């Protein structure tokens, strides 16, 4: 299961992320959320790694909101 999740993230990084960058949607954080999630899955496993990735995505997205 771990390798399937990593492959999905790598597909996203190769296919979708570059097209977003061409439209001016760039991540200012290092590592990017997708890379962070991939590393977390490899280090902590599928469940904890995915949860850590989701928390990162929510946190980063929340900091961009303007009310």
Secondary structure as the mmCIF struct_conf table of DSSP 4:
data_model
#
loop_
_struct_conf.conf_type_id
_struct_conf.id
_struct_conf.beg_label_comp_id
_struct_conf.beg_label_asym_id
_struct_conf.beg_label_seq_id
_struct_conf.end_label_comp_id
_struct_conf.end_label_asym_id
_struct_conf.end_label_seq_id
HELX_RH_AL_P HELX_RH_AL_P1 UNK A 2 UNK A 11
HELX_RH_PI_P HELX_RH_PI_P1 UNK A 12 UNK A 16
HELX_RH_AL_P HELX_RH_AL_P2 UNK A 17 UNK A 22
TURN_TY1_P TURN_TY1_P1 UNK A 23 UNK A 24
BEND BEND1 UNK A 29 UNK A 31
HELX_RH_AL_P HELX_RH_AL_P3 UNK A 33 UNK A 44
HELX_RH_AL_P HELX_RH_AL_P4 UNK A 46 UNK A 64
#
